[in-house]
Structure formats: structure tokens, C-alpha cells
Amino acid sequence: MPHQTFAARYRATERLAGGRCPIEAGLLCRLADHECRHGRLAFDRSAPCGCWPEEGAVVRALPEGISRSKRRQSERVAA
């Protein structure tokens, strides 16, 4: 089997994708292998999701008062 350059593979898969970018079409160099479950890549500049340790996303617990008021509302609805 002859060795093809990346440029040759790119042009061939670009034709298969109808002129679209074959990487974005998922035909070449699949990015999904490197994405988190939110579709972000490491060092992405979009809002942090907490999946990558180097992004430092802040995770905060809800205050206790909110969960108690929700419980009271559900008890009133059930009664």
C-alpha cells in the first residue's frame, strides 16, 4: 500500500465531503477523540465546564436554604 501524505488524504476526503472540511465532517482526524462530554477541547477559550483540570472551573454547592424551601413546596403540593 503506497504511503499518502496528509495533504493528499485531506484533498481526497474533502472531495468525499462535498467540498466541506473533512475534519469538521468527521472523516479525517476525528476531534471527538479529544473532546470532553460537553464538546470542548483542552485549552478551549469558551466558558469552562470543569472537565479539564487546567481550566480551573469553579464548582459551588447550593445554599442549604434553597433545598429546604423546595422541600416545603413539594410537601404543600402533595397535601
C-alpha positions as CSV (number, residue, x, y, z in Angstrom):
1,M,0.0,0.0,0.0
2,P,1.5,3.3,-1.0
3,H,2.1,6.0,1.7
4,Q,-0.1,9.1,1.1
5,T,0.8,12.5,2.5
6,F,-1.7,14.2,4.8
7,A,-2.3,16.8,2.1
8,A,-3.3,14.1,-0.4
9,R,-5.6,12.4,2.2
10,Y,-7.1,15.8,3.0
11,R,-7.9,16.6,-0.6
12,A,-9.4,13.1,-1.2
13,T,-11.6,13.3,1.8
14,E,-12.6,16.9,1.0
15,R,-14.0,15.6,-2.3
16,L,-15.9,12.9,-0.4
17,A,-17.3,15.5,2.0
18,G,-18.6,17.6,-0.9
19,G,-16.1,20.4,-0.6
20,R,-16.6,20.7,3.2
21,C,-13.7,20.5,5.7
22,P,-13.1,16.7,6.2
23,I,-12.0,17.3,9.8
24,E,-15.2,19.1,10.7
25,A,-17.2,16.5,8.7
26,G,-15.7,13.8,10.9
27,L,-13.9,12.0,8.1
28,L,-10.3,12.8,9.0
29,C,-8.6,13.4,12.3
30,R,-11.6,13.0,14.4
31,L,-11.7,15.7,17.0
32,A,-14.2,13.8,19.1
33,D,-11.4,11.6,20.4
34,H,-10.0,14.7,22.2
35,E,-13.2,16.4,23.3
36,C,-14.9,16.3,26.7
37,R,-18.6,15.3,27.0
38,H,-19.5,19.0,26.5
39,G,-17.8,19.1,23.1
40,R,-14.8,21.2,24.3
41,L,-11.2,20.7,23.7
42,A,-8.5,21.2,26.3
43,F,-7.4,24.8,26.5
44,D,-10.6,25.9,24.6
45,R,-11.3,29.6,25.1
46,S,-15.1,29.1,25.6
47,A,-16.7,29.1,29.1
48,P,-15.1,26.4,31.4
49,C,-17.1,23.3,32.0
50,G,-14.9,21.6,34.7
51,C,-13.8,18.6,32.6
52,W,-10.2,19.8,32.1
53,P,-8.1,20.1,35.2
54,E,-6.1,23.1,33.8
55,E,-9.1,25.3,33.3
56,G,-9.9,25.8,36.9
57,A,-13.7,25.8,36.7
58,V,-15.4,26.8,39.9
59,V,-17.9,24.4,41.4
60,R,-20.1,25.7,44.2
61,A,-22.7,23.9,46.3
62,L,-26.1,25.4,46.6
63,P,-27.0,27.0,49.9
64,E,-29.0,24.9,52.4
65,G,-31.9,27.3,52.5
66,I,-32.8,26.7,48.9
67,S,-33.2,22.9,49.3
68,R,-35.4,23.3,52.4
69,S,-37.8,25.7,50.7
70,K,-38.1,23.4,47.7
71,R,-38.9,20.5,50.1
72,R,-41.6,22.6,51.8
73,Q,-43.1,23.4,48.4
74,S,-43.3,19.8,47.4
75,E,-44.9,18.9,50.7
76,R,-47.6,21.5,50.1
77,V,-48.3,20.2,46.6
78,A,-48.6,16.6,47.9
79,A,-51.0,17.6,50.7
